[in-house]
Amino acid sequence: MAHRKRTLCVKNQKRRFLQVPALQLHVSKTAMRASQKDFESALSQVKLLKDPGNEVKLKLYALYKQATEGPCNTPKPGVFDLINKAKWDAWNALGSLPKETARQNYVDLVSGLSSSSDSSSQVKPEADRKQRGYETLVVTSEDSITKIMMNRPAKKNAITTQMYNEIMLALKAASKDDSAITVLTGNGDYYSSGNDLSNFTDIPPEGIEEKAKSSAILLRDFVDCFIDFPKPLIAAVNGPAVGISVTILGLFDTVYASSRATFHTPFSHLGQSPEGCSSYTFPKIMGPAKAAEMLIFGKKLTAAEACAQGLVSEVFPDSTFQKEVWTRLKAYSKLPPNAMRISKQVIRNREKEKLHAINAEESRVLQERWLSDECTNAVMNFLTRKAKL
Ligand SMILES: CCCCCCCCCCC/C=C/C(=O)SCCNC(=O)CCNC(=O)[C@H](O)C(C)(C)COP(=O)(O)OP(=O)(O)OC[C@H]1O[C@@H](n2cnc3c(N)ncnc32)[C@H](O)[C@@H]1OP(=O)(O)O
C-alpha cells in the first residue's frame, strides 16, 4: 500500500497531476496563464455542464464580461430590472481586475466545475462531518469553515511527502466547497516542526539528484496552492512552528497565534535557504533587517515578537486560544462569502505572478542546496540525534 502510494506520487509529480481515489486534480494549473485557446475551450465546455446554479452562473457571466470587455462600462440597470441588475453587480464587483486574470479565473472556474461533474465520487465537504481519505490530516467542515488540521502530533506535525500531498488536496477541495473560510492548524503541542527530515532518507534508485528534482517540484506545487488559494485562509498557530510551516504564513490572510507559539526558520543551520516566498514576503512584512535575522541567522521569535513584526495578526493566551479563535472565526464565516473572496482576489491578484516567479526561484535554489554537504551533514546530525534545533 505504502509502495503503491509512493509510486503514484512520484509519477504524478512528473505529470504535475495528483491522483487519489475519489479525486483527480490538476494541481498547478492556476500557476499558468490561460491562453486564448484555453479560454475558448472553457467557453465550449461550459455549455456541456449541467446547470451550476445562479450564483455560479453570475460569476461566469462577470468573468466573461471582464475577460472580453474589461471593467464594467454600462449604466447600472434600474432596481426593478432584477436579473440585469444582478448581472451588472457581479461584473461591476470585479472592479479593475485585469482581463488576463479574469480569463484565467474563468478557465479555472470551468475546470473546477467540470472536474466536479465528471467525478461521480468527488470529495464533498459534507457539513459537520469529518472528511475521509486523509491519513496525515483531519479535515472537517462546519459553520461554513473548513478546518485542515495537521495530525502527526507524536512527530510534532512534521510534514512528510504524504502530508504535503494531502494538504494540497485538502486546499483544492476547500477552494471548491461551500465554506466561506479555510483554517490550517495543528493537533497536539506543536503547530508543525516543518519539513520531516526523514524525507531526505527516502532516496529512489535513480539517485539523490532525481530526489532533489522531484522534491523541488513538490515544494513548488505545494507553495503554489497557497499562492492561488481563492478564499480567506487563516492559520491558527496552536504551538511552536518551524521551517516551511512558518515561511508560508506570509501567504495567509490572517495568522492567529497562541502565546505558547514560537516562529523559527533555521535554514542556515540546516544548510538550506528560504522557501514559501518568504524571501519576498518576510522583508515586505517586517522590513529587511528583521527578516534577515530570521531567514539568515535563524532567530526564533516569540508569538508577541512575531505579532509586533506583523507576521502574526493577534496573539491569544494559550489557555483560551481555541475558544477565542473559533468564536472569532465563526463570526467571520458569516460575512458574505463572495465579497470576502473577491476582496482577497483583488489583494492577491496584484502580486500573484511575482509570487509564482519567486516560488520557482526559491525551489530551484533549494534543489541545489539539498545536494550540498552542509545540508547533508545537518540532516544526518538530526537523524542520528546529534543535533536538535
Ligand atoms: C534530497 C532532498 C529531499 C528534500 C525533501 C524536501 C521536501 C520539501 C522541503 C521544503 C523545505 C522545508 C524546510 C523546513 O521546514 S526546515 C525545518 C525542518 N525542521 C527541523 O529541522 C526540526 C527538527 N526537529 C527538532 O529540532 C525537534 O524535534 C523539535 C525542536 C521540533 C522538537 O524537539 P522535542 O525535544 O520537543 O521533541 P522530539 O525531538 O523528541 O520530537 C518528537 C518526535 O518527533 C520527531 N520529529 C520532530 N520534528 C521532526 C522533523 N522535522 N522531522 C522528522 N522528525 C521530527 C522526532 O524525531 C521525535 O521522533 P521519535 O519520537 O521517533 O524520536
The ligand as an SDF file (V2000), in Angstrom:
LIG
                    3D

 63 65  0  0  0  0  0  0  0  0999 V2000
   17.0850   15.2020   -1.3100 C   0  0  0  0  0  0  0  0  0  0  0  0
   16.1300   16.2530   -0.9780 C   0  0  0  0  0  0  0  0  0  0  0  0
   14.8760   15.8620   -0.2510 C   0  0  0  0  0  0  0  0  0  0  0  0
   14.2060   17.0390    0.3420 C   0  0  0  0  0  0  0  0  0  0  0  0
   12.7460   16.8810    0.5670 C   0  0  0  0  0  0  0  0  0  0  0  0
   12.1920   18.2040    0.9520 C   0  0  0  0  0  0  0  0  0  0  0  0
   10.7560   18.4670    0.5920 C   0  0  0  0  0  0  0  0  0  0  0  0
   10.3610   19.9320    0.7130 C   0  0  0  0  0  0  0  0  0  0  0  0
   11.1300   20.6950    1.7540 C   0  0  0  0  0  0  0  0  0  0  0  0
   10.7350   22.1170    1.9200 C   0  0  0  0  0  0  0  0  0  0  0  0
   11.7270   22.9060    2.7440 C   0  0  0  0  0  0  0  0  0  0  0  0
   11.3830   22.8780    4.1670 C   0  0  0  0  0  0  0  0  0  0  0  0
   12.2740   23.2630    5.0900 C   0  0  0  0  0  0  0  0  0  0  0  0
   11.9840   23.1870    6.5450 C   0  0  0  0  0  0  0  0  0  0  0  0
   10.8950   23.0290    7.0050 O   0  0  0  0  0  0  0  0  0  0  0  0
   13.3490   23.3270    7.5280 S   0  0  0  0  0  0  0  0  0  0  0  0
   12.8280   22.8450    9.1430 C   0  0  0  0  0  0  0  0  0  0  0  0
   12.9500   21.3700    9.3610 C   0  0  0  0  0  0  0  0  0  0  0  0
   12.6390   21.0400   10.7220 N   0  0  0  0  0  0  0  0  0  0  0  0
   13.5370   20.8060   11.6690 C   0  0  0  0  0  0  0  0  0  0  0  0
   14.7140   20.8870   11.4300 O   0  0  0  0  0  0  0  0  0  0  0  0
   13.0270   20.4310   13.0290 C   0  0  0  0  0  0  0  0  0  0  0  0
   13.6970   19.2030   13.5560 C   0  0  0  0  0  0  0  0  0  0  0  0
   13.1480   18.8600   14.8610 N   0  0  0  0  0  0  0  0  0  0  0  0
   13.6720   19.3010   16.0350 C   0  0  0  0  0  0  0  0  0  0  0  0
   14.6310   20.0310   16.0780 O   0  0  0  0  0  0  0  0  0  0  0  0
   12.9710   18.8690   17.2870 C   0  0  0  0  0  0  0  0  0  0  0  0
   12.3130   17.6550   17.0280 O   0  0  0  0  0  0  0  0  0  0  0  0
   11.9510   19.9040   17.8080 C   0  0  0  0  0  0  0  0  0  0  0  0
   12.7050   21.1310   18.3250 C   0  0  0  0  0  0  0  0  0  0  0  0
   10.9690   20.3190   16.7170 C   0  0  0  0  0  0  0  0  0  0  0  0
   11.1310   19.2950   18.9700 C   0  0  0  0  0  0  0  0  0  0  0  0
   12.0130   18.8070   19.9720 O   0  0  0  0  0  0  0  0  0  0  0  0
   11.4200   17.9720   21.2160 P   0  0  0  0  0  0  0  0  0  0  0  0
   12.5760   17.5870   22.0490 O   0  0  0  0  0  0  0  0  0  0  0  0
   10.3230   18.7290   21.8540 O   0  0  0  0  0  0  0  0  0  0  0  0
   10.7440   16.7000   20.5460 O   0  0  0  0  0  0  0  0  0  0  0  0
   11.4580   15.4720   19.7960 P   0  0  0  0  0  0  0  0  0  0  0  0
   12.6560   15.9560   19.0770 O   0  0  0  0  0  0  0  0  0  0  0  0
   11.6340   14.3540   20.7280 O   0  0  0  0  0  0  0  0  0  0  0  0
   10.3530   15.1320   18.6880 O   0  0  0  0  0  0  0  0  0  0  0  0
    9.3580   14.1280   18.8630 C   0  0  0  0  0  0  0  0  0  0  0  0
    9.4480   13.1790   17.7060 C   0  0  0  0  0  0  0  0  0  0  0  0
    9.1730   13.8960   16.5080 O   0  0  0  0  0  0  0  0  0  0  0  0
   10.2490   13.7510   15.5710 C   0  0  0  0  0  0  0  0  0  0  0  0
   10.3890   14.9870   14.7970 N   0  0  0  0  0  0  0  0  0  0  0  0
   10.1310   16.2230   15.2050 C   0  0  0  0  0  0  0  0  0  0  0  0
   10.3510   17.0960   14.2200 N   0  0  0  0  0  0  0  0  0  0  0  0
   10.7550   16.3790   13.1640 C   0  0  0  0  0  0  0  0  0  0  0  0
   11.1430   16.7160   11.8370 C   0  0  0  0  0  0  0  0  0  0  0  0
   11.0990   17.9800   11.3730 N   0  0  0  0  0  0  0  0  0  0  0  0
   11.4890   15.7320   11.0010 N   0  0  0  0  0  0  0  0  0  0  0  0
   11.4870   14.4540   11.4010 C   0  0  0  0  0  0  0  0  0  0  0  0
   11.1420   14.0580   12.6670 N   0  0  0  0  0  0  0  0  0  0  0  0
   10.7720   15.0210   13.5220 C   0  0  0  0  0  0  0  0  0  0  0  0
   11.4480   13.4900   16.4580 C   0  0  0  0  0  0  0  0  0  0  0  0
   12.4490   12.8470   15.7220 O   0  0  0  0  0  0  0  0  0  0  0  0
   10.8330   12.5990   17.5240 C   0  0  0  0  0  0  0  0  0  0  0  0
   10.6690   11.3210   16.9380 O   0  0  0  0  0  0  0  0  0  0  0  0
   10.9270    9.9880   17.8100 P   0  0  0  0  0  0  0  0  0  0  0  0
    9.9530   10.0800   18.9440 O   0  0  0  0  0  0  0  0  0  0  0  0
   10.6760    8.8710   16.8770 O   0  0  0  0  0  0  0  0  0  0  0  0
   12.3470   10.0920   18.2610 O   0  0  0  0  0  0  0  0  0  0  0  0
  1  2  1  0
  2  3  1  0
  3  4  1  0
  4  5  1  0
  5  6  1  0
  6  7  1  0
  7  8  1  0
  8  9  1  0
  9 10  1  0
 10 11  1  0
 11 12  1  0
 12 13  2  0
 13 14  1  0
 14 15  2  0
 14 16  1  0
 16 17  1  0
 17 18  1  0
 18 19  1  0
 19 20  1  0
 20 21  2  0
 20 22  1  0
 22 23  1  0
 23 24  1  0
 24 25  1  0
 25 26  2  0
 25 27  1  0
 27 28  1  0
 27 29  1  0
 29 30  1  0
 29 31  1  0
 29 32  1  0
 32 33  1  0
 33 34  1  0
 34 35  2  0
 34 36  1  0
 34 37  1  0
 37 38  1  0
 38 39  2  0
 38 40  1  0
 38 41  1  0
 41 42  1  0
 42 43  1  0
 43 44  1  0
 43 58  1  0
 44 45  1  0
 45 46  1  0
 45 56  1  0
 46 47  1  0
 46 55  1  0
 47 48  2  0
 48 49  1  0
 49 50  1  0
 49 55  2  0
 50 51  1  0
 50 52  2  0
 52 53  1  0
 53 54  2  0
 54 55  1  0
 56 57  1  0
 56 58  1  0
 58 59  1  0
 59 60  1  0
 60 61  2  0
 60 62  1  0
 60 63  1  0
M  END
$$$$
